[in-house]
Amino acid sequence: MPAPSRRALLRGIGGAAVLGGALPLLSACAGSSGGSGGGSKTVTLGSNASDAVPKKAFANMYSAFKTKSGITVEVNTKDHNTFQEQINSYLQGTPDDVFTWFAGYRMQFFAAKGLASPIDDVWQTIGQNFPDAMKQLSKGEDGKYYFVPLYTYPWAIFYRKSVFAQHGYKVPTTWDELVALCKQMQKDGLVPIAFGDKDAWPAMGTFDQINFRLNGYDFHKSLMAGKESWTDAKVKAVFDHWAELLPYHQDGAVGRTWQDAAQTLVSKKAGMYLLGSFVAQQFTNQADVEDLDFFAFPEINSAYGQDTVEAPTDGFMLSKSPKNHAGAVQLLEFLGTPEAESFYLASDPSVVAASSNAPTSSYTALQKKAYDMIGGAKSLTQFMDRDSRPDFTSTVMQPALQNFVRDPKGVDGILSSIERQKKTIFASS
């Protein structure tokens, strides 16, 4: 997900507690200027871009919009994880006109609850800028558009080219080669796989990769949609594979943030790191950035090869009752242009444009590789916390996967518990 800083999620989002009378910490900008007409020169925007790199990139984009339109974007930035945790109560209160969010199921969830406005009018203007895959990711279950995509990025295994060259490591393309490489790295005094799951979402990425490599895209999507059993032998096989790899992961993962884990790759203490390409934000020295590379998660089942790529897509939505509707539409139309994407990417080269018309001439080697990986995939996923119900992933999967990381021997009880809770949650509306 980069956005790049990713996402702890929507704890308890489906519960009645979010409807309580307490004023949510995440609230709209106090300075919202009124009127639904076109006269207002301010549009308010709720943002989860709290990390330095994306925050600056967004600011450049909003500044360009003001120059073009005369409309000021008043940004209400909240800590990335706090934004996710409070999004439901925020949207049910008095949210900003526009807010940052995620494509696919996560967007559809709020659209279906009437907590966002359809933007088919915006898409009449920007539609030609996007490929069909992005159009599908931007539609609600009712077939209307609710989302303007800005950028996307792949999840992959990142490494330092100089470390691989120094030790003579080869990029693994099969599971057995990956395990053998981990063993060799351990012998060479490296942490084979950097890992930090303090915010409870990174482990979901490991599950996703193993599941769609082992069981294929269709089973993975069906499992995320609540249509398969978590006690199925296919799911147990995912955890068996993960348990084989877990000893090569960095110890103490549940107490470490993804940023801290990334620093072990920066300092060459870790050999590899499975994460989104936003990991590049943690490489502040240009020589280190140029030393960074990645490869697709290796094949496990030859029937599926490496044909699925996890490529979360981030962008914007229109709130249910924007105070400045006309200005918000103007902003969204601008955000859906290759021009806007270029302003963003100039400051954040860890991601690639969602638009098929955005210029790629300024892309770094890493961006070009990411662009090719996403473009060449047979199937794209959005990440567990975006491909499934937010209440299920936050209240069930996050703690369950942390329990597995702490004690992989308890997997049978963990899977039984997940399945029990899944039935209850997916049975509700």
C-alpha positions in Angstrom: 0.0 0.0 0.0 2.7 3.0 -0.5 1.4 5.1 0.3 3.7 4.7 1.0 3.6 4.4 4.6 1.2 1.6 5.1 -1.6 0.9 7.2 -2.7 -0.5 10.5 -6.4 -0.9 10.0 -9.8 0.0 11.1 -9.9 -1.6 14.4 -13.5 -2.4 15.3 -14.8 -0.7 12.2 -17.9 -2.8 12.0 -18.9 -2.3 15.6 -21.6 -0.1 17.0 -18.9 1.8 19.0 -18.0 3.9 16.0 -21.5 5.4 16.1 -21.0 6.6 19.7 -21.3 10.2 20.7 -17.7 10.9 21.4 -16.1 13.4 19.1 -13.6 11.5 17.0 -10.0 12.6 17.2 -9.9 12.6 13.4 -12.1 15.5 12.4 -12.5 17.8 9.5 -10.4 21.0 9.1 -11.9 23.7 11.3 -11.6 26.2 8.6 -13.9 24.5 6.0 -15.3 27.2 3.9 -18.9 26.9 3.2 -21.4 26.8 0.4 -22.0 24.0 -2.0 -21.7 26.4 -4.9 -18.6 27.2 -6.9 -17.8 30.4 -5.0 -15.6 29.0 -2.3 -11.8 29.2 -2.9 -11.0 26.4 -0.3 -11.3 22.6 -0.5 -10.6 20.6 2.6 -8.8 17.3 2.3 -8.3 14.6 5.0 -4.9 13.0 4.5 -3.1 9.9 5.9 0.2 11.0 4.3 2.0 11.6 7.6 5.5 10.4 6.6 7.9 13.1 5.3 8.3 11.9 1.7 4.6 11.5 0.7 3.6 14.5 2.7 6.0 16.7 0.7 4.9 15.1 -2.6 1.2 15.7 -1.9 2.0 19.3 -0.9 3.7 19.9 -4.3 0.6 18.6 -6.1 -1.9 20.7 -4.1 0.3 23.8 -4.7 0.2 23.1 -8.5 -3.6 22.8 -8.3 -3.8 26.2 -6.6 -1.7 27.8 -9.3 -3.9 26.3 -11.9 -7.3 26.9 -10.3 -7.0 29.6 -7.6 -8.4 27.1 -5.1 -6.5 26.4 -1.9 -6.4 22.8 -0.6 -6.6 22.9 3.2 -4.9 19.7 4.3 -5.8 17.9 7.5 -3.0 15.4 7.9 -3.2 12.7 10.6 -0.8 9.9 11.6 -1.1 7.2 9.0 -2.3 4.4 11.4 -4.6 6.8 13.4 -6.3 7.8 10.2 -7.0 4.2 9.3 -8.3 3.3 12.8 -10.6 6.3 13.0 -11.8 6.5 9.4 -15.3 5.1 10.0 -16.2 7.5 12.7 -14.6 10.3 10.7 -16.7 9.6 7.6 -19.9 9.4 9.7 -19.2 12.7 11.3 -18.3 15.9 9.4 -15.4 14.8 7.2 -13.3 16.9 4.9 -14.5 17.4 1.3 -12.0 14.9 -0.2 -10.0 12.2 1.6 -7.1 9.9 0.8 -7.9 6.2 0.6 -7.4 2.9 -1.1 -8.8 1.2 -4.2 -10.8 -2.0 -4.5 -12.7 -3.6 -1.6 -11.7 -1.0 0.9 -13.2 1.8 -1.2 -16.3 -0.3 -2.0 -17.0 -0.9 1.7 -17.5 2.8 2.4 -19.3 3.5 -0.9 -21.8 0.7 -0.1 -22.5 2.3 3.3 -23.2 5.7 1.7 -20.2 7.3 3.3 -18.8 8.5 0.0 -20.2 10.3 -3.1 -20.2 8.8 -6.5 -17.9 10.7 -9.0 -19.1 9.5 -12.4 -18.9 13.1 -13.6 -15.2 13.3 -12.7 -14.5 10.1 -14.6 -16.2 11.5 -17.8 -13.3 14.0 -17.7 -10.4 11.7 -16.6 -11.4 8.3 -17.9 -9.1 8.3 -20.9 -6.1 8.6 -18.6 -6.5 5.2 -17.1 -6.3 1.5 -18.2 -9.2 -0.8 -17.7 -7.7 -2.4 -14.6 -7.6 1.0 -12.8 -11.2 1.7 -13.9 -12.4 -1.5 -12.3 -10.5 -0.8 -9.1 -12.2 2.6 -8.9 -15.8 1.4 -9.1 -18.2 0.5 -6.3 -20.4 -2.6 -6.2 -23.1 -0.5 -7.8 -21.0 0.1 -10.9 -20.5 3.8 -10.2 -17.1 5.4 -9.7 -16.0 6.5 -6.2 -12.2 6.7 -6.5 -9.5 8.6 -8.3 -6.3 6.5 -8.4 -3.0 8.3 -8.1 -0.2 5.8 -7.8 0.5 2.1 -7.4 3.4 0.0 -6.3 4.4 -3.7 -6.1 5.2 -5.8 -3.1 8.4 -7.8 -3.7 11.6 -9.0 -2.0 14.0 -6.1 -1.8 17.8 -6.5 -1.5 21.1 -4.6 -1.9 22.9 -5.4 -5.1 26.3 -4.9 -3.5 25.5 -7.5 -0.7 24.4 -10.1 -3.3 27.6 -9.3 -5.4 29.9 -9.5 -2.3 28.6 -13.0 -1.3 27.9 -14.3 -4.8 24.2 -14.7 -4.1 21.8 -15.5 -7.0 18.2 -14.3 -7.1 16.0 -17.2 -6.1 13.1 -18.1 -8.5 11.8 -21.2 -6.6 10.9 -21.8 -3.0 13.7 -24.3 -2.4 16.2 -21.7 -3.8 14.8 -19.1 -1.4 15.2 -21.4 1.6 18.7 -22.3 0.6 19.6 -18.6 0.2 18.2 -17.9 3.7 20.4 -20.6 5.1 23.5 -19.3 3.4 22.8 -15.7 4.5 22.5 -17.0 8.1 25.9 -18.7 7.8 27.3 -15.5 6.5 26.2 -13.6 9.6 23.3 -11.7 8.0 19.6 -11.6 9.1 18.2 -13.3 6.0 14.8 -11.5 6.0 14.2 -8.2 7.7 10.8 -8.1 9.5 8.8 -5.7 11.6 5.1 -6.3 12.4 4.5 -3.9 15.3 1.7 -2.2 13.3 0.2 -5.6 12.5 -0.1 -5.2 8.7 3.3 -6.3 7.3 2.7 -10.0 8.1 -0.4 -9.9 6.0 1.8 -9.3 3.0 3.8 -12.5 3.7 0.6 -14.5 3.9 -0.7 -13.1 0.7 2.5 -13.9 -1.3 2.7 -17.5 -0.1 -1.1 -18.1 -0.6 -1.4 -16.9 -4.1 1.9 -18.6 -5.1 0.8 -21.9 -3.6 -3.0 -21.8 -4.2 -3.4 -19.3 -7.0 -5.2 -15.9 -7.5 -8.8 -17.3 -7.6 -8.5 -19.2 -4.3 -6.8 -16.2 -2.7 -9.5 -13.8 -3.7 -12.2 -16.3 -2.7 -10.6 -16.7 0.7 -10.4 -13.0 1.2 -14.1 -12.7 0.3 -15.0 -15.1 3.1 -16.0 -17.9 0.7 -13.3 -20.5 1.7 -12.6 -22.1 5.0 -9.5 -21.1 7.0 -9.3 -24.7 8.2 -8.9 -25.9 4.6 -5.8 -28.0 4.0 -4.8 -25.4 1.4 -4.6 -22.7 4.0 -2.8 -24.9 6.5 -0.2 -25.5 3.7 0.4 -21.7 3.5 1.2 -21.6 7.2 3.4 -24.8 6.9 5.5 -23.0 4.3 5.6 -19.8 6.3 6.7 -21.8 9.4 9.6 -23.2 7.3 10.7 -19.6 6.4 10.0 -18.0 9.8 13.3 -18.9 11.5 15.1 -16.8 8.9 13.0 -13.7 9.7 14.3 -11.0 12.1 13.6 -11.9 15.7 11.2 -9.8 17.8 9.2 -8.7 14.8 6.0 -7.9 16.8 7.9 -5.2 18.6 9.5 -3.6 15.6 8.1 -1.1 13.0 8.5 -1.6 9.3 10.7 1.5 9.2 13.1 0.1 11.8 13.2 -3.2 9.9 14.0 -1.3 6.8 17.1 0.3 8.5 18.6 -3.2 8.8 18.5 -3.5 5.0 19.9 0.1 4.6 22.8 -0.9 7.0 23.4 -4.2 5.2 22.7 -6.2 8.4 19.7 -7.9 6.6 20.0 -9.6 3.2 16.3 -9.3 2.1 13.0 -7.6 3.0 9.5 -8.5 1.7 7.6 -5.2 1.5 6.1 -2.7 -0.9 8.4 -0.5 -2.9 7.8 2.4 -0.5 10.7 0.8 1.4 12.9 3.0 -0.8 11.7 6.0 1.3 14.0 4.8 4.0 17.0 5.0 1.8 18.1 8.7 2.1 21.6 8.4 0.6 21.5 8.4 -3.3 24.2 5.7 -3.6 22.1 3.4 -1.3 19.0 4.0 -3.4 20.9 3.0 -6.5 22.1 -0.1 -4.8 18.5 -1.2 -4.0 16.8 -3.8 -6.2 14.0 -6.4 -5.9 12.7 -9.6 -7.3 9.2 -11.2 -7.4 8.4 -13.7 -4.6 9.6 -17.1 -5.9 7.4 -19.8 -7.5 6.0 -22.4 -5.1 3.4 -24.2 -7.4 4.3 -24.4 -11.1 0.6 -24.2 -11.9 0.7 -20.5 -10.9 4.3 -19.6 -11.2 4.8 -15.9 -10.4 1.8 -14.7 -12.3 0.2 -12.7 -9.5 1.6 -9.3 -8.3 0.4 -7.5 -5.1 0.0 -3.9 -6.3 -2.0 -1.7 -3.8 -3.4 1.4 -5.4 -3.8 4.7 -3.5 -5.8 7.8 -4.3 -8.8 9.9 -3.4 -12.5 9.8 -2.6 -15.3 12.4 -2.3 -17.0 12.5 1.1 -20.8 12.1 1.5 -21.7 15.8 1.8 -18.8 18.0 0.7 -19.1 21.6 1.8 -17.5 22.8 -1.5 -18.7 20.2 -3.9 -17.8 22.1 -7.1 -14.3 22.8 -5.8 -13.8 19.2 -4.7 -14.8 18.0 -8.2 -12.3 20.4 -9.8 -9.6 19.0 -7.4 -10.4 15.4 -8.2 -10.4 16.1 -12.0 -6.9 17.6 -11.6 -5.7 14.7 -9.4 -6.7 12.3 -12.2 -4.3 13.9 -14.7 -0.8 12.7 -15.7 0.3 16.2 -14.8 -0.8 15.8 -11.2 0.9 12.4 -11.0 4.1 13.9 -12.3 4.2 16.5 -9.5 3.7 13.7 -7.0 6.3 11.4 -8.5 8.9 14.1 -8.6 9.1 14.0 -4.8 8.3 10.3 -4.3 10.1 8.0 -6.7 9.2 4.9 -4.7 5.9 4.4 -6.5 4.6 4.5 -10.1 1.7 6.4 -11.7 -1.7 4.8 -11.9 -2.3 6.6 -15.2 -1.2 4.9 -18.4 -0.6 8.3 -19.9 1.8 9.6 -17.3 5.3 10.1 -18.6 7.8 7.4 -17.6 11.0 9.0 -19.0 12.0 10.3 -15.6 11.5 7.0 -13.9 14.4 5.5 -11.9 15.6 2.0 -12.7 13.6 0.8 -9.7 10.4 2.5 -10.9 10.8 1.1 -14.5 11.2 -2.4 -13.0 8.1 -1.8 -10.8 6.1 -0.5 -13.7 7.1 -3.6 -15.8 6.3 -6.0 -13.0 2.8 -4.6 -12.5 2.1 -4.3 -16.2 3.3 -7.8 -16.9 1.2 -9.5 -14.2 -1.6 -11.9 -15.1 -3.5 -10.9 -11.9 -3.2 -8.0 -9.4 -4.1 -8.1 -5.8 -4.5 -5.1 -3.5 -3.2 -6.5 -0.1 -5.2 -8.5 2.5 -6.4 -5.4 4.4 -7.8 -4.1 1.1 -9.1 -7.3 -0.5 -11.2 -8.3 2.4 -13.7 -6.8 4.9 -11.9 -4.2 7.1 -13.5 -5.4 10.3 -12.3 -8.9 9.5 -8.7 -8.0 8.7 -8.3 -5.6 11.6 -10.0 -7.4 14.5 -9.3 -11.0 13.4 -6.4 -11.3 11.0 -4.0 -8.8 12.5 -3.9 -10.3 16.0 -4.1 -13.9 14.5 -1.0 -13.4 12.3 0.9 -11.8 15.2 0.1 -14.8 17.3 1.4 -17.1 14.6 4.6 -15.1 14.3 5.1 -15.4 18.1 4.2 -19.1 18.2 3.9 -21.0 14.8 3.2 -24.3 16.6 -0.2 -22.9 17.7 -1.4 -22.7 14.1 -4.3 -25.2 14.3 -6.0 -23.3 17.1 -5.3 -20.0 15.3 -7.0 -21.2 12.1 -10.0 -22.6 14.0 -10.4 -19.3 15.7 -10.1 -17.3 12.4 -12.8 -19.5 10.8 -15.2 -19.2 13.7 -14.9 -15.4 13.7 -15.0 -15.2 9.9 -18.4 -17.0 9.8 -19.9 -14.4 12.2 -18.4 -11.4 10.5 -19.2 -12.4 6.9 -22.8 -13.4 8.0 -23.4 -9.8 9.0 -24.3 -7.1 6.5 
